[in-house]
Amino acid sequence: MPLKKGKSKKVISDNIEEIMHSYHEKGTIGTSSPASNEKAQKQAIAIAFSLAKKKK
């Protein structure tokens, strides 16, 4: 499922959840393979906020 567009807390939270779900299924986030769940979560948060920033 593609990530949602928008800047609200709900949209950002949904995007983080979607990225983490994908990480748990595939073991990767995009082309990177974070070593731990904690690092994957930090990366998912950064991606979600970056997308929200681009949608200005």
Backbone as a ProteinNet text record, in pm:
[ID]
protein_1_A
[PRIMARY]
MPLKKGKSKKVISDNIEEIMHSYHEKGTIGTSSPASNEKAQKQAIAIAFSLAKKKK
[TERTIARY]
84.6	0	89.4	62.3	145.4	125.5	224.6	215.6	117.8	53.4	-46.9	19.6	-50.6	-2.2	-64.8	9.6	-44.1	53.2	16.2	103.6	45.1	-75.1	-137.9	-71.2	-88.9	-30.9	-83	-208.2	-270.4	-203.7	-180.3	-118.5	25.9	99.9	238.2	242.7	153.8	147.9	113.8	18.8	-18.7	97.4	173.5	288	397.1	423	521.8	477.5	350.3	296.9	310.9	285	295.5	440.5	533.4	675.2	723.6	685.3	727.9	666.6	543.1	478.5	556.2	593.9	671.9	807.8	870.1	1000.2	988.5	882.1	865.6	840.1	777	751.4	876.1	945.8	1055.2	1193.5	1205.6	1335.9	1414.5	1351.7	1419.2	1325.2	1387.4	1313.5	1373.1	1301.1	1355.5	1469.8	1589.2	1705.5	1795.6	1764.5	1849.3	1793.4	1882.6	1845.4	1890.9	1809.1	1848.9	1877.7	1980.5	2025.5	1927.5	1856.5	1765.6	1631	1534.4	1400.5	1404.1	1487.7	1498.4	1550.4	1652.5	1706.9	1607.2	1532.9	1429.8	1319.7	1283.4	1179.8	1226.4	1351.1	1404.3	1405.4	1441.1	1443.8	1302.3	1205.8	1066.5	1012.9	1047.5	1004.2	1064.2	1192.3	1258	1194.7	1162.1	1099.3	961.3	882.2	746	747.8	837.8	844.7	900.7	991.7	1045.6	937.3	854.2	743.3	643.2	615.8	522.1	577.7	707.6	771.2	763.1	777	773.4	634.4	531.6	393.4	343.4	433.2	391.9	318.4
-117.5	0	124.1	220.3	340.8	426.2	507.3	594.4	707.8	756	861.1	997.7	1092.7	1229.5	1311.8	1405.7	1495.7	1520.5	1617.5	1657.8	1631.3	1578.4	1559	1445.5	1446.6	1341.9	1204.6	1196.3	1069.8	1012.5	1096.2	1051.5	1007.9	1085.4	1049.8	918.2	900.6	777.3	657.6	675.6	567.7	530	630.1	603.1	526.6	564.1	492.2	347.5	328.6	193.4	111.6	172	102.4	65	156.4	128.6	15.9	18	-85.6	-220.9	-221	-345	-405.3	-320.1	-364.4	-417.8	-351.5	-396.8	-535.1	-558.5	-688	-800.2	-768.4	-869.6	-899.9	-794.3	-810.4	-806.1	-738.8	-722.4	-605.5	-526.2	-409.1	-289.9	-173.5	-48.9	12.1	3	46.2	-44.9	12.5	-68.4	-96.9	-39.1	-61	-172.7	-234	-342.8	-307.6	-235.3	-198.6	-322.2	-312.3	-426.6	-463.2	-364.7	-393	-324.8	-366.6	-308.7	-161.3	-126.9	11.1	102.7	57.9	137.8	149.4	43.5	46.9	146.3	149.7	242.5	386.8	414.8	550	591.4	498.1	526.5	550	471.8	488.6	625.2	668.8	800.6	909.9	898	997.8	1004.4	889.6	885.5	951.1	918.4	971.9	1124	1176.1	1320.7	1389.4	1325.2	1380.8	1392.3	1289.5	1296	1404.6	1420.1	1523.3	1662.5	1678.6	1807.5	1840.8	1740.1	1762.7	1800.9	1770.5	1792.9	1933.6	2028.3	2165.2	2229.1
0	0	0	-86	-90	34.7	64.4	180	151.6	256.9	243.2	234.1	176.7	165.6	276.3	330.8	431	543.4	630.1	738.6	876.5	885.8	1015.9	1092.9	1224.5	1309.4	1270.6	1233.1	1194.1	1068.8	970.2	845.3	870.6	948.7	980.2	1055.6	1151.7	1229.4	1141.1	1051.7	959.6	868.1	823	736.2	810.5	936.1	1016.4	1034.5	1063.8	1081.3	953.3	839.7	710.9	679.7	706	681.2	771.6	898.7	992.6	956.2	911.2	867.9	750.7	656.8	542.6	587.7	685.3	737.3	800.6	876.4	942.8	842	730.3	627.3	543.9	499.8	405	469.3	583.8	646.7	591.7	506.1	450	450.9	446.3	425.5	299.9	192.3	63.9	24.5	13.5	-22.1	97.3	214.5	331.7	419	495	585.6	727.4	803.5	939.3	1024.2	1109.3	1188.3	1299.2	1351.8	1462.5	1439.6	1517.9	1509.9	1549.8	1647.3	1693.7	1582.2	1511.6	1401.7	1287.6	1262.3	1158	1195	1323	1367.2	1352.7	1388.3	1372.5	1225.6	1139.1	996.3	942.9	990.3	946.8	988.6	1109.2	1156.9	1069.2	1037.9	953.5	815.1	758.9	626.5	630.8	731.8	742	758.2	841.5	860.2	735	666.6	544.1	438	425.1	328.6	365.8	495.2	539.4	508.5	522.9	494.3	346	260.2	115.3	66.8	142.2	97.9	127.4	160.6	191.4	78.2
[MASK]
++++++++++++++++++++++++++++++++++++++++++++++++++++++++

